[in-house]
Structure formats: C-alpha cells, structure tokens
C-alpha cells in the first residue's frame, strides 16, 4: 500500500504550494495532550448535502478523499463505526504500509488500530470480513442486555465490551469512550454513520469534524451526514481547507467550546 497522497496533489486553498503524503498526515495530527478522549468524525458529502450515492458513502469519494481517509486512520488509536455502516460498507480490518507502521510505532501506537463497532443489539454476522480480514480483533461496544449473547455468538472473533450506563438496553457513549481510554485508545476516529455521529454530537462528545465536500450533486433521497430524531447542534470553528485537482474540498473543523449544546 502506498503512502497517503501518492498520485494526488493537495494545496492549501488560495496557495500555490503542494502538500506531500507525510505533510498531509502532519496537518491532521491529534492534540499533543489528550486528557480522556479526542473524538474526530470523518464524513463525505455531495455538494448538495447528500451523504451517499447509490446507497454508499464510498461512491462519493475520489483519490484525494481516499488519501485523507487513510491519513486519518493512520493517526487514530481506534476507529469507531455503527453496525449499519460496517455492514453496508462491508468493513474489514485496517491495512497499512511498512512506512505507516513505522510512523505509528514512532508515535507510541500499535501498528494497526482496531475497528470498534457500536451496536445495541450485538447482532453481527460472525462470517463478515470485519472478523476475518483483519490483523487485530475488532471491539464490539454493546449494552448489558446483549453482552452475554454477543460473546457467545462471536466467541474469540472479537472483544465484546459492556458499555451500558444506567439503562441496561442502550450504549452509553461516555462509558464506551472510558472503556476505550482504559485500553489506551484515546485518539478516536468515528466514520459514522449519520446516526452515530448525531449521538456523539447530542452527547457533547464530538471534538473535531473532518468533512470531504465532493464536487457532485446527487439529488434523490440521500440522507445527511448527521441524522436522528431531534436536532443535534455543535458549533464548529473552521481550522483548515484543502483542495485537490479534482475539485474536492477537505474541511477540518474543531468544536467551538464557547457554545454549549442545547
């Protein structure tokens, strides 16, 4: 696997300079000091706000989006997704080049980050690529009522973690992040889907948002990158804008802590 950015020329918007693959990674570094967890979201959207094309978010991406996607994964301690996203996008384990692995070791990270799946029911297909095309066992973050059955179903294919709070039939995101932090996994990357992102926002837990804006219109009934039964508001501050030769925009926002969630 090649380094991020190979074949794609990134520039700062309004600048003539180009960004190399390693510089791309550096531009997305996590904070030096993380007290508990730093949760970074990464999503792609069409220019008219659609989160998918043909039912999949990957269909909106290009070479530049895939390079940023890989860079964000390289920097993360753990990659969190919802069970629906894992199924629809046919997730498997992360794969890195020798250079990427060495960079992770240099930062004190494991060579490969695990995938962590948020699922209230725990009903995951044990034959899925997620459990077999991977170097490290996935983590399954589920609720108290589903933990025993999920452990029995998956056996040694995954580490199943009870992440309930007061309510035994739901996953408490603060408890989930605490369980990850106890395992040294504080640099959290969530790749969605829209419902999971809404949950992080509603719980006031999303610290950063990386959004790829694709130069395409999809129309139809494609959903948004954040969805849920109620409004989940998080004021963000734009930190960085990159573009590539295909016209994609790569936006990096951090949470504006001067505004509290309503």
C-alpha angles and dihedrals in degrees: 000000000000126000118271115276097025106145093010123093113209124192134182107252107263093016131102094211123109126222123224125218094259092045088053090057091047092053090059098047118145119240114284093237121040114183097196114335137340111209117203122185123207121193140152126222136182118241089259093052102263117149095201144027117207088359096300132093091211090068089069094056132097135187092285093049090051090051092052090044090055093045092053091049092050091057097046128095091204137006115221122200137163119252092246092054091047090054099042095045091041094232124208132173124295119268123202137182123243090258092053092048092051091050090052092050089050089056091050094253131131114263093249128026118225124240112240117201121205110212130155094195098040089216102145126152107251089207093059120120087243089076101036109032096058140093094214129043114255122242118235112206107198142147131274095255092055101037100090095045092046092051090049092049097046100034111180095347093095144007105251113206127194105228102170123131121191092326109070094199098057140056116250107213094206090053090047092052090047091053090050092047090051086060092050093257103132101137097079124188117188118195094186144190110233094258093052091048089051090052092053091049094047090050090050090240104119109104100172140016126204111192127185111204110204120210093235138094117221106174116178121089100315111149127232127261089254120042138161145124094283140028114280109194127192121166110221136196118219109236104169143009123195129176136188138207091271093060099252118147120216110201124190119195132177126202117272100224092190088081120060124211113263 
